[in-house]
Amino acid sequence: MLKKERRRYLALEIDSEETFSSKELMNALWSAVLKLYGEYGASKTGLALIDYNGEKRFAVIRVVHIAVENVRAAIASITKIAEKPAAIHVLNVSGTIKTLYKKLKQ
Amino acid sequence: MKRIYADLHLCPNLNNERQTARMIRKAAALGYRLIAIPVPLSFTEKKVRWLRNLCEEVGIEFASRIDLKPRTPRELIVNLRRLRRRFEIIAVLCETKQVARQAAKDRRVDLLNFPAINFRRRFFDKAEAELASSGLTAFEIDVKPLIMFEGTVRVRLMSNLRKEVAIAQKFRVPTIVSSGVSDELHMRKPRELAALASLFDLKETAALEAVSKNPVAIVKRNREKLSPRFVAPGIRVIRRGKDC
């Protein structure tokens, strides 16, 4: 039987004076992952946007648990979003969305 | 026990006091407890104290650092003799093989750094690592070029770093991962630096040590050596006076 894929949820903080749309954020994330790991590597990350608040510059993404460090490295390599200077920091990592928000509140 | 994260190569523009203060505050917010800023030789004691106070205000420790870029081994030795007791960290940017070899074997040198773009001048090979391992010198990697470069330059850099890190691990030369950035937006959290280290095949535990245990150990060792109580490794003055 196929093993259930374990997932991790990453809370992200966008460090920039500009505001971005969720599409611009995901484009930056995908392009960073593609540049570092190629299409084959990117296909293994299971990257998906779960929640996004452009005004608060906050996002939650989902990745496959074995790809957390790779995605973290790709996120750290981002210096621009939509050609505007920006950085993204990982605030927290959790196995469920519920605990992720709980950790963030603490 | 909670890790103490350190960035031994934060490079704010020291002529811009506001930016320097902002970068120090950001380092504290990102989770660093110890930072080192390379200061020029012309920097006065008063200005170093200003940096130290800025760091104390935000609850982080400051270590003074000087980056030497000697052209000859002789110049390196002269500089080390003059500066060793003035700075907590001495890093050498090795631009020639002779300088790299001298820096690796000299116990007064803390960090070996190599040019990021000029791959012909990256002299960290087996001979260099063997000298460094006996001379207690650490191998420093700045992540700034990994963040800034793209394409083939980054590919070559990652490939070189992978080989160098493997050599360093084989000869038990401590690896240190620093940021080397001069812009706030390029500053990264310690765990993000460790994640970037995975790009040159540094395992997670080794990468975390490269941003915590290894740099902290260097600063601790040097502070002990610079203290007036220090006599020799393992020997220090406990009490002075006529009754001793």
HADDOCK unambig.tbl for C-alpha pairs under 7 A between the chains (distance, minus, plus):
assign (segid A and resid 69 and name CA) (segid B and resid 195 and name CA) 5.61 0.50 0.50
assign (segid A and resid 72 and name CA) (segid B and resid 192 and name CA) 6.32 0.50 0.50
assign (segid A and resid 72 and name CA) (segid B and resid 195 and name CA) 6.05 0.50 0.50
assign (segid A and resid 73 and name CA) (segid B and resid 192 and name CA) 6.27 0.50 0.50
assign (segid A and resid 73 and name CA) (segid B and resid 195 and name CA) 4.80 0.50 0.50
assign (segid A and resid 73 and name CA) (segid B and resid 196 and name CA) 4.69 0.50 0.50
assign (segid A and resid 76 and name CA) (segid B and resid 188 and name CA) 6.78 0.50 0.50
assign (segid A and resid 76 and name CA) (segid B and resid 192 and name CA) 5.87 0.50 0.50
assign (segid A and resid 77 and name CA) (segid B and resid 147 and name CA) 4.78 0.50 0.50
assign (segid A and resid 79 and name CA) (segid B and resid 186 and name CA) 6.94 0.50 0.50
assign (segid A and resid 86 and name CA) (segid B and resid 185 and name CA) 6.42 0.50 0.50
assign (segid A and resid 87 and name CA) (segid B and resid 185 and name CA) 5.89 0.50 0.50
assign (segid A and resid 87 and name CA) (segid B and resid 186 and name CA) 7.00 0.50 0.50
